[in-house]
Amino acid sequence: MYVPSYKHLSIIASEMDRKTPKSQICNLIGLSYVCFKKHYDDLFKGYSCAGRLIDKRLDDMCQRYKAGETMKSIGESYGITRERVRQVIKKGGLSGKDGGQSVSAFKNACERHRKNKERADQNKIQVLGCTKSEYDYYRSMDKDYSKTPIMKYRQQKINAIRRGIEWKMTINEWWGLWDRSGKWEMRGLGKDKYVMGRIADSGSYEVGNVEIILHGQNSKDYYAVHKDEWREKMIASHGWE
């Protein structure tokens, strides 16, 4: 008893794509026409090269349209009108909003958003050392901008530079120290308030050389290091001898 094989199925499918007559296909696989009709005709009922080509064209058009190519461009490559392309892709379940200029516009908008975000990140990294999303997080911590970590960071950095002290901290590093200390809400000048000071009030502002301490202790550290300088300032300002 003859059993249809996968090899024969492959050969038949390939030859039918080439429009090879059935009689020649029978010779290729060594079967009589009667045997071919009995075992294979039902499997390939409705199968035609034209049908396969139409399906292939439909798939190609749908894929190209979904990728953002216009109906006009697709039609020109096939030598058909834009309207005919619309009819073909409609058979594939697509409408105007599923591809073409709609997709191109969406891709362009996404690309513009990506570039704008990249520029914003570069700007924030250059100025503060953080990304735009990190900046937005710090900004959202208080409705009053002057009370946000962004403003406090900038103020301390500017004050340090004015005093001739080197600043080597990004806002992420600066905020990380405050966040881990748990003293942010108690930050300020005055009794029982905390500040970020340099260890022994010397060196630059950088991770490893700063600590969160009471304002009073920071003042003592400053006085211990700059006692003579402070005394000279007092003498000069009050006219003491």
Summary of the structure (lengths in Angstrom):
residues: 241
radius of gyration: 38.9
end to end distance: 126.4
largest distance: 128.8
contacts: 599
relative contact order: 0.05
helix: 66%
strand: 5%
